[in-house]
């Protein structure tokens, strides 16, 4: 979990993102305070004043209107629950923030990612290709990418997110053609 920020330090949309991620992880409890109708999100956000409480309430209401959360009363307590659409939005956030971990020393293995996504899933094919490039894999052919860094979990996530995992192959190899060019590209000695 992130260190707590002052409410004024949140950029536009960042508070909503943190609320959704917290709900998806079950990382905080939402309960009703003594002030009627005020939702207080406990350990991530500690509003210092009325303006901060209003900002949280406004963001929670926006999330409800967008059907990313449900708010209901149970046993006299106000409950806020993430919806399936909210969970999907959190996955988008995770996808946007995804980066490969680059070890200090290369293990000598190449990771090759290939895909053959059918024309019926053209949007998924473009999105998978774009995200794999964004992760830093090197394109050796139109739908064949290589990396010296471990990336199986990230590739699995991307494939599942875009509904194309069955069309992606992940290979781990010791040798690959054009190794000099690849080592230069990835700055590997």
N, C-alpha and C positions, 0 to 999 in steps of 0.2 A: 504494500500500500504506500502511496505517496505521502511525503511529509505534508502536514496540514498547511494550507495557505490562508492568507487573509482573503476575505471575500473580494476585495478590490483588485487582487492580483489575478483573478480568473479572466481569461480572454473570452470573447463571444463564443458561446457554444461549449466551452470547456467545463463549466459547472454541470450542464446537462449530461455531458459525456461521463464525468466522474460519478454522478448519481446513478446513471444506467449501469456503469461498470461495477459499482458497489453493490447494486441490487443483484446483478447477474452472479456475482461471487458470493452473495449472501453475507457480504462484509460489514453490513451495518443494519441496525434496527431502526424502523421508522415508527414513531409513536406520537400520540397527540399530547401536546403540552397543555398547560392550564389555560392558555389563551385559545378560545374556540376557533376551530378551523385552521389553526397554524400547524403545518407539518414541520417537525423538527427532525433532522437527520443526524443521528448521534454518532459515532465517533469521528466521522470525516469532516463535518462542518460544524463549527461552533460560532454561531452568529453572535457578534459583539453588541449589536444594536438593532433597532427596529428596521433600519434599511437593509441590513444583512438578512434578517428573517423574511422580509418582504421579497428579497431577491430569490431566496430558496423557494418560497411558496410559489412565486411566479414561474420559476423554472419547472417545478414539479407539475404545476397546472398545464404548462405547455406540453410536457411529456405525456400527460393524460389526454390532452386534446389530439395529439398525434398518434394516440393509441399505442404508445410504447410502454405505458404502465397502466395498471388498474388500481383504483383507490376504492376501498370499501371498509365498512365497520364490522368488526368481529369481536364479540365479548366486550363491547364498550370501547375498544381501541381502534384507532384508524390504522388500516393496513395498506401498504403500498407494495404492489407486486409487479414484477416485470412481465410483459406479455411476450409471445413468440416473436412479434415484430420488434420488440425491444431487444430480445436476445440476438436477433439477426443484426440489428444496428451495432451491438457490442462486437459482434464478429467483424463487422466492417471496420470498427475502430482498431481491433487487433490486427487486421490485415494491413491497415494504413500504417501502423506502428512497427510492423514486422521488419526485423533486420537479422542478418546472419551473424553469428558469433565467430569472430576471426581469432583463432588461437595464435599464440606467439610463434609456435613452431609448426610447420606443415607436417602432417603424418604420412605423406608420400602417396596418398590415394586421391584419385580424381573421381568426382561425382558427376555422372552424366544423366541428364534429364531429357527424355524424349517424349513427345506426345503426338498423337494422331487423333485429334478431336474432329468428329464428323461435321459436315456442312450444316446439319440441323442444329448444331450448337456453336454457330459461328461467333456469337457474342462471347461465349465462354472461352473459345479458342483465343480470341484477341485479348481477353482479360488475363488469361493464364500466361500468355506470351509476354504481355506487358509487365505483369507482376514479377515474373521470373527474371526479366531483364532488370527491373527496378531493384531486385535483391542483389544484383551484381554478378549473376551468372553470365558467362560469355557465350554468345550465339555462334556455334560452329556450322550450323545449317539453319534453315527457316524454323524448324521445330525441334532442334537439338541444341542443348545448352550444357556447358561444363563449368564446374567450380572445384577448387581444391579444398573447399570448406564443407563441413558436415551441413547438410541442408534437407535431409529426408523429412523431418517433422514439418518444416516450413512448406515443402512441396506437397506433402499429404494434406496440410491445412488448406493450401491454395486450391488443390484439386477438389477437396470436399466442398469448400465454400462455393466454387463455381459449378459444382455438379459434374465434374469431369474427371474425377480420380481414376475411374476405370480405364481411361484413355491415356494415362501417364505412366511411363516406365522410368524407374530410378535404377541406375547401375553404378556400382562402385568398381573402379578399375585401377590397376597399377600402371598400365601403359596406355598411351594415347598418341595418335599421330599429331604432329605439329606442336610437340611439347615445348620447344624453345619459345615459340610465339606466346603460348599460354603462360609459361613461367614469367615472361616479360610482362604480360598483361596483368598478372596477379602479383607481380613483384616478389617472386619466389626464387630463392638462390638455388 
